[in-house]
């Protein structure tokens, strides 16, 4: 029994890292995050700070504050930790976490993923028809 417990504690845990704005969580985000979690024992998510999102997406974004976005992600059973980063890229955060794998959506190619020199990269196909921008446009245009 002691050996079994000791082996369990010494097991190497695979860490997966991903990042994004995750402004309005939708099915595309959820499927992407759930699949990302499949590739390791723990999933760590980096989210852009409010200032960082404004620089990337424009003055009308984010819709939800960084604290609200962080809380929503932390409520997902397949997300183990969420960090907010203020830099333009999560490179320093990736160096700090030292993940085994970095996942990104299908709109990326491995060579362009920040941190590709620090961990293996896995590109996950996007769920068609789901994006925060399209979601916001649908609300503004009052269409279904």
C-alpha positions as CSV (number, residue, x, y, z in Angstrom):
1,X,0.0,0.0,0.0
2,X,2.7,2.5,0.9
3,X,4.5,1.9,-2.4
4,X,1.3,2.5,-4.4
5,X,0.7,5.8,-2.6
6,X,4.4,6.8,-3.1
7,X,4.2,6.0,-6.8
8,X,1.1,8.1,-7.1
9,X,2.7,11.1,-5.4
10,X,5.8,10.9,-7.6
11,X,3.8,10.5,-10.8
12,X,4.7,13.1,-13.4
13,X,1.8,15.4,-14.0
14,X,1.4,16.7,-17.6
15,X,0.4,20.4,-17.7
16,X,-1.4,21.9,-20.6
17,X,-1.5,25.7,-21.1
18,X,-3.8,27.8,-23.3
19,X,-4.6,31.4,-23.4
20,X,-7.1,33.9,-24.8
21,X,-9.5,36.7,-24.0
22,X,-12.5,34.4,-23.3
23,X,-14.7,37.5,-23.1
24,X,-18.1,35.8,-23.5
25,X,-17.9,32.1,-23.0
26,X,-19.7,30.1,-25.7
27,X,-19.8,26.6,-26.9
28,X,-16.7,27.1,-29.1
29,X,-14.7,28.1,-26.0
30,X,-16.1,25.2,-23.9
31,X,-15.4,22.5,-26.5
32,X,-11.9,23.9,-27.1
33,X,-11.0,24.1,-23.4
34,X,-12.5,20.6,-22.7
35,X,-10.4,19.1,-25.5
36,X,-7.3,21.0,-24.3
37,X,-7.8,19.4,-20.9
38,X,-7.9,16.0,-22.5
39,X,-4.1,16.2,-23.4
40,X,-2.9,16.5,-19.8
41,X,-3.5,16.1,-16.1
42,X,-4.2,19.8,-15.5
43,X,-5.2,22.7,-17.6
44,X,-3.9,26.2,-16.9
45,X,-5.5,29.1,-18.7
46,X,-4.0,32.5,-19.2
47,X,-6.5,35.3,-19.9
48,X,-5.7,38.8,-21.3
49,X,-6.2,41.6,-18.8
50,X,-8.9,44.2,-19.6
51,X,-6.3,46.6,-20.9
52,X,-4.7,43.9,-23.1
53,X,-8.2,43.0,-24.5
54,X,-8.8,46.6,-25.4
55,X,-5.5,46.8,-27.3
56,X,-6.3,43.6,-29.2
57,X,-10.1,43.9,-29.8
58,X,-10.9,47.6,-29.6
59,X,-12.4,50.1,-27.1
60,X,-15.8,48.3,-26.8
61,X,-14.2,45.1,-25.4
62,X,-14.0,43.3,-23.2
63,X,-17.7,42.9,-22.4
64,X,-16.9,41.1,-19.2
65,X,-14.3,42.3,-16.7
66,X,-11.1,40.2,-16.2
67,X,-12.3,39.2,-12.7
68,X,-15.7,37.9,-14.2
69,X,-13.9,36.1,-17.0
70,X,-11.5,34.5,-14.6
71,X,-14.3,33.4,-12.3
72,X,-16.3,31.9,-15.1
73,X,-13.3,29.8,-16.3
74,X,-12.5,28.7,-12.7
75,X,-16.0,27.3,-12.4
76,X,-15.3,24.8,-15.2
77,X,-14.4,21.4,-13.8
78,X,-11.8,20.8,-16.5
79,X,-9.9,24.1,-15.8
80,X,-7.4,23.8,-12.9
81,X,-5.9,27.3,-12.7
82,X,-6.5,30.7,-14.3
83,X,-3.9,33.5,-14.5
84,X,-4.5,37.1,-15.8
85,X,-1.6,38.5,-17.8
86,X,-1.2,42.2,-18.9
87,X,1.5,41.8,-21.5
88,X,0.9,41.6,-25.2
89,X,1.7,37.9,-25.2
90,X,1.7,35.2,-22.5
91,X,5.4,34.4,-23.1
92,X,6.6,35.2,-19.6
93,X,3.6,33.3,-18.1
94,X,4.5,30.3,-20.2
95,X,8.1,30.5,-19.0
96,X,6.8,30.6,-15.4
97,X,4.4,27.7,-15.7
98,X,6.6,25.5,-17.8
99,X,3.8,23.5,-19.5
100,X,4.3,20.2,-21.3
101,X,1.9,21.4,-24.0
102,X,0.4,24.6,-25.4
103,X,-3.0,24.4,-27.2
104,X,-4.4,26.9,-29.6
105,X,-7.4,27.1,-31.9
106,X,-7.4,26.1,-35.5
107,X,-6.9,29.6,-36.7
108,X,-3.2,29.3,-35.6
109,X,-0.3,27.3,-37.0
110,X,2.2,25.8,-34.6
111,X,5.1,27.9,-35.8
112,X,3.2,31.1,-34.9
113,X,2.2,30.1,-31.4
114,X,3.8,32.1,-28.6
115,X,6.0,29.7,-26.6
116,X,6.4,27.1,-29.3
117,X,10.1,27.0,-28.3
118,X,9.1,26.1,-24.7
119,X,6.5,23.3,-25.1
120,X,4.9,21.0,-27.6
121,X,2.1,22.7,-29.5
122,X,-1.3,21.1,-30.3
123,X,-3.7,22.9,-32.7
124,X,-7.3,22.2,-31.9
125,X,-10.0,22.7,-34.7
126,X,-12.4,25.5,-34.1
127,X,-16.1,24.7,-33.6
128,X,-17.8,26.2,-36.7
129,X,-20.3,29.0,-36.2
130,X,-19.0,30.1,-32.8
131,X,-17.0,33.2,-32.1
132,X,-17.4,36.0,-29.6
133,X,-17.4,38.6,-32.4
134,X,-20.3,36.8,-34.2
135,X,-22.1,36.4,-30.9
136,X,-21.9,40.2,-30.2
137,X,-23.0,40.9,-33.8
138,X,-26.0,38.7,-33.4
139,X,-27.0,40.5,-30.2
140,X,-26.5,43.9,-31.7
141,X,-28.5,43.0,-34.9
142,X,-31.1,41.2,-32.7
143,X,-30.9,38.1,-34.9
144,X,-31.0,34.4,-34.0
